[in-house]
Amino acid sequence: MELTLNNNELIRDKTEYTGVHPLKFALWIGMGTIAMFFAALTSALLIKKGDFRVWESFRLPNIFMYSTAVIVAVSVTMQLSLMSYKQAKFARFRWLLAFSSVLAVLFLGLQLWGWHTLKEMGLPLAGNLAGSFVYLLTSMHGAHIVGGLVVLFIFLVYAIRSRKDPIYELRDIINPKRQLHLELLVNYWHFIDIIWVYLYVFLILNYQ
């Protein structure tokens, strides 16, 4: 036993602890990769826009403004759900999580509506380079939204199933593991929402 304790102390002394949970660090790396991916796509758009022979500019449909407002609302409700959980207000936490799911689905619906509007404007997926970039950026972002939505649904199902947990919820005790996972989920949604706001502003500035 003494030898085990000495080994543990030796490992601890030789291990540098940064204060960041490994899962959070992994999430940061993933978010950095996603950010570089969208930076590359927007850079490619600027390069192609410089070729005036093939670039045909147009006004971005207003529907994307409404979807932007919805995605910002998702960040707000997700943050409120995390705050509610930290306060052990589990019922409100679940309702806010469910409402966030509805808003995320609404965002995807508005994005598809935006695609339909583009087609009505005479801008199909292929045939117009400027229009194709809008489809590309929105679809790639939408794929990340779908991924986050799947995790959100799974988290919501577990939260509903655990509403009568005698160890945590019935005693108004916070589950540290669930709180960590919720923080990871909320941080991801904040990040992917910021990515869309960046894309929307970028598109507005480049499509006049």
C-alpha positions as CSV (number, residue, x, y, z in Angstrom):
1,M,0.0,0.0,0.0
2,E,2.8,2.4,0.9
3,L,4.6,1.6,-2.4
4,T,1.4,2.4,-4.3
5,L,0.9,5.7,-2.6
6,N,4.5,6.7,-3.3
7,N,4.1,5.8,-7.0
8,N,0.9,7.9,-7.1
9,E,2.7,10.8,-5.5
10,L,5.6,10.4,-7.9
11,I,3.2,10.5,-10.9
12,R,1.4,13.5,-9.6
13,D,4.6,15.4,-9.0
14,K,5.8,14.7,-12.5
15,T,2.5,15.5,-14.2
16,E,1.8,19.1,-15.2
17,Y,-1.9,19.9,-14.5
18,T,-3.2,22.8,-16.5
19,G,-6.5,23.1,-14.8
20,V,-8.4,22.2,-18.0
21,H,-10.4,19.0,-18.2
22,P,-9.1,16.7,-21.0
23,L,-12.6,16.5,-22.6
24,K,-12.7,20.3,-22.7
25,F,-9.2,20.5,-24.3
26,A,-10.3,17.9,-26.9
27,L,-13.4,20.1,-27.7
28,W,-11.2,23.2,-28.1
29,I,-9.0,21.3,-30.6
30,G,-12.1,20.2,-32.5
31,M,-13.5,23.7,-32.5
32,G,-10.2,25.0,-33.8
33,T,-10.2,22.5,-36.6
34,I,-13.8,23.6,-37.6
35,A,-12.9,27.2,-37.5
36,M,-9.9,26.6,-39.8
37,F,-12.2,24.7,-42.1
38,F,-14.7,27.6,-42.5
39,A,-11.8,30.1,-42.8
40,A,-10.6,28.1,-45.7
41,L,-14.0,28.1,-47.4
42,T,-14.5,31.8,-47.0
43,S,-11.0,32.5,-48.2
44,A,-11.8,30.4,-51.3
45,L,-14.9,32.5,-51.9
46,L,-12.8,35.7,-51.8
47,I,-10.4,34.3,-54.3
48,K,-13.1,33.2,-56.7
49,K,-14.9,36.6,-56.3
50,G,-11.8,38.2,-57.6
51,D,-12.5,36.6,-60.9
52,F,-15.1,39.0,-62.3
53,R,-15.6,36.9,-65.4
54,V,-17.5,34.2,-63.5
55,W,-18.7,35.9,-60.4
56,E,-22.4,37.1,-60.4
57,S,-23.3,38.9,-57.2
58,F,-26.9,39.0,-55.8
59,R,-28.6,40.1,-52.6
60,L,-28.8,37.5,-49.9
61,P,-32.4,36.5,-49.1
62,N,-33.8,38.0,-45.9
63,I,-34.7,34.5,-44.6
64,F,-31.1,34.1,-43.5
65,M,-31.5,37.1,-41.2
66,Y,-34.4,35.3,-39.4
67,S,-32.4,32.1,-39.1
68,T,-29.5,34.1,-37.6
69,A,-31.9,35.5,-34.9
70,V,-33.1,31.9,-34.2
71,I,-29.5,30.6,-33.8
72,V,-28.7,33.4,-31.4
73,A,-31.8,32.4,-29.4
74,V,-30.4,28.8,-29.2
75,S,-27.3,30.0,-27.5
76,V,-29.3,32.0,-25.0
77,T,-31.6,29.1,-24.1
78,M,-28.7,26.7,-23.9
79,Q,-26.9,29.0,-21.6
80,L,-30.0,29.4,-19.4
81,S,-30.4,25.6,-19.3
82,L,-26.8,25.3,-18.0
83,M,-27.5,27.9,-15.4
84,S,-30.7,26.2,-14.3
85,Y,-28.9,22.9,-13.9
86,K,-26.1,24.5,-11.8
87,Q,-28.9,25.9,-9.6
88,A,-30.5,22.4,-9.3
89,K,-33.6,23.7,-11.0
90,F,-33.9,20.5,-13.0
91,A,-37.4,20.9,-14.4
92,R,-36.6,24.3,-15.9
93,F,-33.3,22.9,-17.2
94,R,-35.2,20.2,-19.1
95,W,-37.7,22.6,-20.5
96,L,-35.0,24.9,-21.7
97,L,-33.1,22.1,-23.2
98,A,-36.2,20.9,-25.1
99,F,-36.9,24.4,-26.3
100,S,-33.4,24.7,-27.6
101,S,-33.9,21.5,-29.6
102,V,-37.0,23.0,-31.2
103,L,-35.2,26.2,-32.0
104,A,-32.3,24.3,-33.6
105,V,-34.8,22.4,-35.8
106,L,-36.4,25.6,-36.7
107,F,-33.0,27.0,-37.7
108,L,-32.5,24.1,-40.1
109,G,-35.9,24.6,-41.5
110,L,-35.3,28.3,-42.2
111,Q,-32.0,27.4,-43.9
112,L,-33.8,25.0,-46.2
113,W,-36.3,27.8,-46.9
114,G,-33.4,30.0,-47.8
115,W,-32.3,27.4,-50.3
116,H,-35.8,27.3,-51.8
117,T,-35.7,31.1,-52.1
118,L,-32.4,31.0,-53.9
119,K,-33.8,28.5,-56.4
120,E,-36.8,30.9,-57.0
121,M,-34.3,33.6,-57.6
122,G,-32.8,31.6,-60.4
123,L,-29.8,30.4,-58.4
124,P,-29.8,26.5,-58.4
125,L,-27.1,24.5,-56.7
126,A,-25.1,24.3,-59.9
127,G,-24.7,26.8,-62.7
128,N,-23.8,29.9,-60.7
129,L,-20.5,30.1,-58.7
130,A,-21.7,32.8,-56.4
131,G,-24.9,30.9,-55.5
132,S,-23.0,27.6,-55.1
133,F,-20.8,29.1,-52.4
134,V,-23.9,30.0,-50.4
135,Y,-25.2,26.4,-50.7
136,L,-21.7,25.1,-49.7
137,L,-21.3,27.3,-46.7
138,T,-24.8,26.8,-45.3
139,S,-24.8,23.0,-45.9
140,M,-21.4,22.5,-44.2
141,H,-22.6,24.6,-41.3
142,G,-25.9,22.7,-41.3
143,A,-24.0,19.4,-41.0
144,H,-22.4,20.6,-37.8
145,I,-25.8,21.7,-36.5
146,V,-27.2,18.3,-37.2
147,G,-24.3,16.7,-35.3
148,G,-24.9,19.0,-32.3
149,L,-28.6,18.3,-32.5
150,V,-28.2,14.6,-32.4
151,V,-26.1,14.9,-29.2
152,L,-28.6,17.4,-27.8
153,F,-31.5,14.9,-28.4
154,I,-29.5,12.2,-26.7
155,F,-28.7,14.4,-23.7
156,L,-32.4,15.4,-23.5
157,V,-33.5,11.8,-23.5
158,Y,-31.2,11.0,-20.6
159,A,-32.2,14.1,-18.7
160,I,-35.9,13.1,-19.0
161,R,-35.2,9.5,-18.0
162,S,-33.2,10.7,-14.9
163,R,-35.9,13.1,-13.6
164,K,-36.6,10.7,-10.7
165,D,-33.1,9.8,-9.9
166,P,-33.1,9.3,-6.1
167,I,-29.4,10.1,-5.7
168,Y,-29.2,13.4,-7.5
169,E,-32.5,15.0,-8.7
170,L,-34.8,14.0,-5.8
171,R,-32.2,15.3,-3.4
172,D,-31.5,18.5,-5.5
173,I,-27.8,17.4,-5.9
174,I,-25.9,18.2,-9.1
175,N,-24.4,15.3,-10.9
176,P,-20.8,16.5,-11.7
177,K,-20.4,14.2,-14.7
178,R,-23.7,15.4,-16.2
179,Q,-22.7,19.0,-15.6
180,L,-19.4,18.5,-17.4
181,H,-21.1,17.0,-20.4
182,L,-23.7,19.8,-20.4
183,E,-20.9,22.4,-20.3
184,L,-19.2,20.7,-23.3
185,L,-22.5,20.6,-25.2
186,V,-23.3,24.3,-24.4
187,N,-19.8,25.4,-25.4
188,Y,-20.1,23.6,-28.7
189,W,-23.4,25.3,-29.5
190,H,-22.0,28.7,-28.6
191,F,-19.2,28.0,-30.9
192,I,-21.2,26.8,-33.9
193,D,-23.6,29.7,-33.4
194,I,-20.7,32.1,-33.6
195,I,-19.6,30.4,-36.7
196,W,-22.9,31.1,-38.4
197,V,-23.0,34.7,-37.3
198,Y,-19.6,35.1,-38.8
199,L,-20.7,33.4,-42.0
200,Y,-23.9,35.5,-42.2
201,V,-22.0,38.8,-41.8
202,F,-19.4,37.6,-44.3
203,L,-22.1,36.7,-46.9
204,I,-23.9,40.0,-46.3
205,L,-20.6,42.0,-46.9
206,N,-19.8,40.0,-50.1
207,Y,-23.3,39.8,-51.6
208,Q,-24.6,43.2,-52.3
